Amino acid sequence: MSIWLKKWPVKTLEEVQRRKALLIARSATQRVELFQIFDRLERPVNIAGQVIFFLKKPFVLTGLAALLLKKKRRKGLAKLPGLLWRGWQVFSMFRQPRV
C-alpha cells in the first residue's frame, strides 16, 4: 500500500472531487493574497531600482564624494540639504524628458 493512500484514504469518486474543489479554492485564495502582497511591493521595488541605477553612475558617485569632502572641511553638513536640492534642480533641467 502506498504512503499517499495511508495519508489520505480516498474511497469514492465524490471524495476525490470534494478534495479537488477544496484544493482549487485554497489555491485561489493564496493566489489573491500573493497578488495583493506583490501589488503593495511593486512600487517601492521600482523606486529602489531607479535609485540604485542612478547611484551606480560614476559621475554621481564622484559628485557626492566631492560634495561631502568640501562640506566636511567647512562648517559641517548644515548646508548639505540645500546643496542637494540645488543640485537636483540643475540635474532636472538637463535630463531628458520621459516619453
N, CA and C atoms as a LAMMPS dump frame, in Angstrom:
ITEM: TIMESTEP
0
ITEM: NUMBER OF ATOMS
297
ITEM: BOX BOUNDS ff ff ff
-5.0000000000000000e+02 5.0000000000000000e+02
-5.0000000000000000e+02 5.0000000000000000e+02
-5.0000000000000000e+02 5.0000000000000000e+02
ITEM: ATOMS id mol type element x y z
1 1 1 N 0.834 -1.181 0
2 1 2 C 0 0 0
3 1 3 C 0.883 1.25 0
4 2 1 N 0.496 2.238 -0.743
5 2 2 C 1.269 3.467 -0.903
6 2 3 C 1.146 4.371 0.323
7 3 1 N 2.155 5.227 0.481
8 3 2 C 2.127 6.207 1.588
9 3 3 C 0.958 7.167 1.411
10 4 1 N 0.687 7.54 0.157
11 4 2 C -0.382 8.506 -0.109
12 4 3 C -1.75 7.967 0.29
13 5 1 N -1.933 6.691 0.083
14 5 2 C -3.224 6.119 0.451
15 5 3 C -3.4 6.056 1.963
16 6 1 N -2.311 5.902 2.693
17 6 2 C -2.405 5.9 4.148
18 6 3 C -2.704 7.298 4.67
19 7 1 N -2.115 8.306 3.993
20 7 2 C -2.295 9.675 4.466
21 7 3 C -3.701 10.185 4.151
22 8 1 N -4.165 9.949 2.95
23 8 2 C -5.496 10.396 2.547
24 8 3 C -6.279 9.197 2.024
25 9 1 N -6.978 8.56 2.872
26 9 2 C -7.721 7.381 2.399
27 9 3 C -8.931 7.801 1.567
28 10 1 N -8.784 7.724 0.274
29 10 2 C -9.849 8.117 -0.642
30 10 3 C -10.552 6.842 -1.103
31 11 1 N -11.863 6.834 -0.916
32 11 2 C -12.603 5.609 -1.244
33 11 3 C -13.554 5.799 -2.418
34 12 1 N -14.08 7.01 -2.588
35 12 2 C -15.067 7.197 -3.641
36 12 3 C -14.685 8.375 -4.52
37 13 1 N -15.312 8.416 -5.667
38 13 2 C -15.072 9.5 -6.612
39 13 3 C -15.549 10.843 -6.042
40 14 1 N -16.607 10.824 -5.259
41 14 2 C -17.129 12.062 -4.663
42 14 3 C -16.109 12.676 -3.702
43 15 1 N -15.404 11.837 -2.957
44 15 2 C -14.384 12.349 -2.039
45 15 3 C -13.232 12.985 -2.812
46 16 1 N -12.857 12.383 -3.91
47 16 2 C -11.797 12.951 -4.756
48 16 3 C -12.238 14.298 -5.298
49 17 1 N -13.481 14.389 -5.747
50 17 2 C -13.986 15.648 -6.291
51 17 3 C -14.065 16.725 -5.217
52 18 1 N -14.499 16.335 -3.996
53 18 2 C -14.54 17.293 -2.888
54 18 3 C -13.147 17.815 -2.561
55 19 1 N -12.198 16.889 -2.5
56 19 2 C -10.817 17.28 -2.188
57 19 3 C -10.239 18.187 -3.281
58 20 1 N -10.551 17.88 -4.526
59 20 2 C -10.085 18.707 -5.641
60 20 3 C -10.669 20.114 -5.541
61 21 1 N -11.967 20.211 -5.248
62 21 2 C -12.613 21.519 -5.109
63 21 3 C -12 22.306 -3.945
64 22 1 N -11.711 21.613 -2.844
65 22 2 C -11.082 22.269 -1.697
66 22 3 C -9.703 22.807 -2.058
67 23 1 N -8.908 22.015 -2.766
68 23 2 C -7.572 22.452 -3.157
69 23 3 C -7.628 23.614 -4.147
70 24 1 N -8.575 23.585 -5.051
71 24 2 C -8.731 24.685 -6.013
72 24 3 C -9.119 25.971 -5.292
73 25 1 N -10.048 25.883 -4.342
74 25 2 C -10.46 27.071 -3.584
75 25 3 C -9.297 27.613 -2.76
76 26 1 N -8.534 26.714 -2.127
77 26 2 C -7.39 27.154 -1.326
78 26 3 C -6.328 27.831 -2.198
79 27 1 N -6.071 27.269 -3.375
80 27 2 C -5.063 27.868 -4.254
81 27 3 C -5.533 29.224 -4.789
82 28 1 N -6.84 29.368 -5.034
83 28 2 C -7.359 30.657 -5.488
84 28 3 C -7.185 31.716 -4.407
85 29 1 N -7.448 31.342 -3.155
86 29 2 C -7.264 32.278 -2.04
87 29 3 C -5.801 32.676 -1.909
88 30 1 N -4.912 31.705 -2.007
89 30 2 C -3.486 32.008 -1.907
90 30 3 C -3.019 32.864 -3.068
91 31 1 N -3.565 32.641 -4.247
92 31 2 C -3.208 33.45 -5.414
93 31 3 C -3.615 34.905 -5.213
94 32 1 N -4.784 35.148 -4.653
95 32 2 C -5.245 36.511 -4.38
96 32 3 C -4.349 37.178 -3.334
97 33 1 N -4.008 36.452 -2.268
98 33 2 C -3.132 37.001 -1.236
99 33 3 C -1.762 37.343 -1.804
100 34 1 N -1.221 36.465 -2.631
101 34 2 C 0.085 36.71 -3.238
102 34 3 C 0.039 37.928 -4.15
103 35 1 N -1.033 38.085 -4.915
104 35 2 C -1.173 39.253 -5.781
105 35 3 C -1.239 40.538 -4.961
106 36 1 N -1.965 40.523 -3.851
107 36 2 C -2.053 41.722 -3.017
108 36 3 C -0.698 42.094 -2.438
109 37 1 N 0.065 41.107 -1.988
110 37 2 C 1.401 41.379 -1.455
111 37 3 C 2.3 41.933 -2.555
112 38 1 N 2.265 41.325 -3.724
113 38 2 C 3.088 41.79 -4.84
114 38 3 C 2.69 43.196 -5.258
115 39 1 N 1.401 43.472 -5.284
116 39 2 C 0.917 44.786 -5.701
117 39 3 C 1.395 45.88 -4.748
118 40 1 N 1.425 45.585 -3.435
119 40 2 C 1.906 46.577 -2.462
120 40 3 C 3.408 46.818 -2.592
121 41 1 N 4.156 45.804 -2.983
122 41 2 C 5.617 45.918 -3.036
123 41 3 C 6.151 46.377 -4.383
124 42 1 N 5.329 46.377 -5.399
125 42 2 C 5.814 46.676 -6.744
126 42 3 C 6.364 48.1 -6.857
127 43 1 N 5.653 49.086 -6.357
128 43 2 C 6.104 50.479 -6.478
129 43 3 C 7.389 50.741 -5.687
130 44 1 N 7.493 50.333 -4.403
131 44 2 C 8.761 50.567 -3.698
132 44 3 C 9.955 49.865 -4.346
133 45 1 N 9.741 48.684 -4.899
134 45 2 C 10.842 47.976 -5.554
135 45 3 C 11.268 48.722 -6.812
136 46 1 N 10.33 49.246 -7.567
137 46 2 C 10.668 50.019 -8.764
138 46 3 C 11.432 51.293 -8.401
139 47 1 N 10.998 51.972 -7.355
140 47 2 C 11.683 53.195 -6.925
141 47 3 C 13.104 52.869 -6.466
142 48 1 N 13.256 51.811 -5.691
143 48 2 C 14.593 51.419 -5.233
144 48 3 C 15.482 51.058 -6.418
145 49 1 N 14.933 50.409 -7.414
146 49 2 C 15.71 50.067 -8.608
147 49 3 C 16.175 51.303 -9.351
148 50 1 N 15.304 52.317 -9.446
149 50 2 C 15.691 53.555 -10.117
150 50 3 C 16.779 54.289 -9.339
151 51 1 N 16.672 54.307 -8.007
152 51 2 C 17.679 54.974 -7.183
153 51 3 C 19.021 54.265 -7.313
154 52 1 N 19.011 52.951 -7.269
155 52 2 C 20.264 52.194 -7.402
156 52 3 C 20.872 52.412 -8.779
157 53 1 N 20.05 52.42 -9.823
158 53 2 C 20.555 52.673 -11.174
159 53 3 C 21.191 54.052 -11.258
160 54 1 N 20.562 55.045 -10.629
161 54 2 C 21.079 56.416 -10.656
162 54 3 C 22.39 56.515 -9.888
163 55 1 N 22.468 55.859 -8.729
164 55 2 C 23.666 55.957 -7.897
165 55 3 C 24.836 55.143 -8.427
166 56 1 N 24.593 54.232 -9.355
167 56 2 C 25.683 53.428 -9.907
168 56 3 C 26.565 54.224 -10.858
169 57 1 N 26.085 55.349 -11.334
170 57 2 C 26.836 56.115 -12.317
171 57 3 C 28.046 56.764 -11.65
172 58 1 N 29.223 56.628 -12.244
173 58 2 C 30.436 57.187 -11.647
174 58 3 C 30.366 58.704 -11.489
175 59 1 N 29.683 59.362 -12.4
176 59 2 C 29.531 60.816 -12.332
177 59 3 C 28.836 61.228 -11.032
178 60 1 N 27.792 60.519 -10.678
179 60 2 C 27.037 60.834 -9.46
180 60 3 C 27.868 60.531 -8.218
181 61 1 N 28.524 59.367 -8.205
182 61 2 C 29.343 59 -7.05
183 61 3 C 30.49 59.973 -6.837
184 62 1 N 31.131 60.4 -7.918
185 62 2 C 32.224 61.368 -7.806
186 62 3 C 31.704 62.704 -7.289
187 63 1 N 30.562 63.128 -7.775
188 63 2 C 29.98 64.389 -7.319
189 63 3 C 29.615 64.355 -5.841
190 64 1 N 29.006 63.258 -5.393
191 64 2 C 28.65 63.141 -3.976
192 64 3 C 29.892 63.11 -3.082
193 65 1 N 30.937 62.387 -3.525
194 65 2 C 32.172 62.333 -2.737
195 65 3 C 32.815 63.702 -2.653
196 66 1 N 32.868 64.426 -3.767
197 66 2 C 33.456 65.771 -3.76
198 66 3 C 32.652 66.712 -2.87
199 67 1 N 31.35 66.603 -2.933
200 67 2 C 30.494 67.457 -2.106
201 67 3 C 30.706 67.176 -0.625
202 68 1 N 30.78 65.931 -0.25
203 68 2 C 30.996 65.587 1.157
204 68 3 C 32.37 66.03 1.64
205 69 1 N 33.38 65.88 0.798
206 69 2 C 34.722 66.334 1.196
207 69 3 C 34.767 67.849 1.357
208 70 1 N 34.103 68.561 0.456
209 70 2 C 34.081 70.017 0.529
210 70 3 C 33.35 70.48 1.793
211 71 1 N 32.21 69.874 2.082
212 71 2 C 31.421 70.298 3.246
213 71 3 C 32.078 69.88 4.556
214 72 1 N 32.859 68.827 4.551
215 72 2 C 33.5 68.374 5.773
216 72 3 C 34.56 69.372 6.234
217 73 1 N 35.209 70.017 5.291
218 73 2 C 36.24 70.999 5.635
219 73 3 C 35.641 72.265 6.237
220 74 1 N 34.444 72.612 5.785
221 74 2 C 33.837 73.85 6.292
222 74 3 C 33.021 73.578 7.548
223 75 1 N 31.898 74.215 7.694
224 75 2 C 31.115 74.175 8.931
225 75 3 C 30.28 72.906 9.085
226 76 1 N 30.701 71.846 8.52
227 76 2 C 29.958 70.604 8.679
228 76 3 C 28.933 70.407 7.591
229 77 1 N 27.932 69.648 7.898
230 77 2 C 26.94 69.265 6.895
231 77 3 C 25.649 70.069 6.996
232 78 1 N 25.706 71.246 7.574
233 78 2 C 24.485 72.036 7.785
234 78 3 C 23.853 72.494 6.473
235 79 1 N 24.679 72.795 5.486
236 79 2 C 24.143 73.302 4.221
237 79 3 C 23.928 72.204 3.183
238 80 1 N 24.178 70.972 3.543
239 80 2 C 24.082 69.874 2.588
240 80 3 C 22.685 69.702 1.986
241 81 1 N 21.604 69.77 2.755
242 81 2 C 20.28 69.617 2.117
243 81 3 C 20 70.685 1.065
244 82 1 N 20.403 71.902 1.326
245 82 2 C 20.209 72.965 0.339
246 82 3 C 21.008 72.717 -0.928
247 83 1 N 22.231 72.256 -0.761
248 83 2 C 23.061 71.948 -1.923
249 83 3 C 22.5 70.774 -2.716
250 84 1 N 22.008 69.787 -2.016
251 84 2 C 21.401 68.646 -2.711
252 84 3 C 20.171 69.088 -3.504
253 85 1 N 19.361 69.965 -2.919
254 85 2 C 18.171 70.445 -3.615
255 85 3 C 18.559 71.258 -4.849
256 86 1 N 19.567 72.097 -4.697
257 86 2 C 20.029 72.894 -5.834
258 86 3 C 20.611 71.984 -6.925
259 87 1 N 21.363 70.973 -6.516
260 87 2 C 21.903 70.019 -7.485
261 87 3 C 20.806 69.26 -8.213
262 88 1 N 19.753 68.916 -7.478
263 88 2 C 18.622 68.228 -8.105
264 88 3 C 17.942 69.126 -9.127
265 89 1 N 17.804 70.402 -8.821
266 89 2 C 17.186 71.329 -9.764
267 89 3 C 18.018 71.447 -11.041
268 90 1 N 19.336 71.535 -10.89
269 90 2 C 20.209 71.613 -12.062
270 90 3 C 20.124 70.321 -12.863
271 91 1 N 20.141 69.194 -12.173
272 91 2 C 20.042 67.913 -12.851
273 91 3 C 18.717 67.798 -13.595
274 92 1 N 17.64 68.272 -13.001
275 92 2 C 16.316 68.192 -13.628
276 92 3 C 16.243 69.029 -14.898
277 93 1 N 16.998 70.125 -14.934
278 93 2 C 16.986 70.96 -16.139
279 93 3 C 17.617 70.231 -17.321
280 94 1 N 18.641 69.418 -17.056
281 94 2 C 19.382 68.823 -18.16
282 94 3 C 18.968 67.4 -18.506
283 95 1 N 18.202 66.757 -17.658
284 95 2 C 17.816 65.401 -18.001
285 95 3 C 16.75 65.431 -19.087
286 96 1 N 16.713 64.373 -19.859
287 96 2 C 15.778 64.318 -20.964
288 96 3 C 14.379 63.984 -20.454
289 97 1 N 13.367 64.612 -21.018
290 97 2 C 12.001 64.3 -20.569
291 97 3 C 11.629 62.885 -20.958
292 98 1 N 10.864 62.217 -20.092
293 98 2 C 10.399 60.86 -20.375
294 98 3 C 9.211 60.897 -21.312
295 99 1 N 9.18 59.945 -22.203
296 99 2 C 8.088 59.888 -23.178
297 99 3 C 7.067 58.886 -22.755
